[in-house]
Amino acid sequence: AFLAAGEAPLVFTLGSAAVYTPERFYQESFQALRGLGFRAVFLVGPNEGLRAELTTETTLAVPYASFARLFPHAR
């Protein structure tokens, strides 16, 4: 539903292993995104706190998404 609701989003991901040690990657990516006017999807793994912190009207944070299904709809 998020992908269909607007322009193609940027995608931020660390891949399957580094997602468990993200340090400040997602917070800094989120801050860099502010003011650019782009939508974004954050693939954050099992971190529920990050999902809540990074999900807004123009951003979506999810634990997992298939790259094959997501990337054709990404910026």
N, C-alpha and C positions, 0 to 999 in steps of 0.2 A: 504494500500500500504506500509506503514512504517513497519508493522509487517512482511510482506512478503519479505522485502528488506534486511534482514540480520538475525543475531542471535537473539534469544529471549531476549527482553529487561527486565530490572528491571522496576517495577512500583512504583511510589511515589504518594500517595494519602492521604488526611486527612479525607476522607469520606464526606458525604453530608452536615453536619452542620459545622464542623470545617474548611471547605474550605473557609469560609467567614472571618476567623480570623487566617490566617496562620502564622502571624509574620514572622520569617525568615526560616521557615521549608524548603521551596522550594529552596531558595538561598543556604542554608547550605547543602542540599541534592545534589544540582548541584555541589557544590565545592567538596564534598566528592567523587562524581562520577568521577571527573577529574583524569586522570591518571590510572584508573582501567581498561579501555578498554571495558567497558560494554555500551551497548545502553540503553536508558531509555525512559519511557513514564511518563510524569507528568500530573496528572489530577488536574487542577488548578481552576476549576469553571469559573465564568464569567470575571476573571481578564485578560483583553486583553494585558496589559503591561507585565504581567508575561509570557503569551504565547509567546510574541515576544522575551523576555529576555532569555527564557529557550529552545527555539527551535533552534537546530543546525543540522548539518549533521547526528549526532548520537543520538540526543534527539528530542522528540516531546512533546510539551505541548498542551493539548486540554482542553476545558471546561468540557467535560463529555465523558465517554465511559462506555458501559455496562460491568460490572465485569464478567458476564457470558461469554461474547464474548472475552474479553481481557485476562483474567487470564489463560485460557488454552494455550495461546501463550507467556506467560511471564516466565521469569527466576525465 
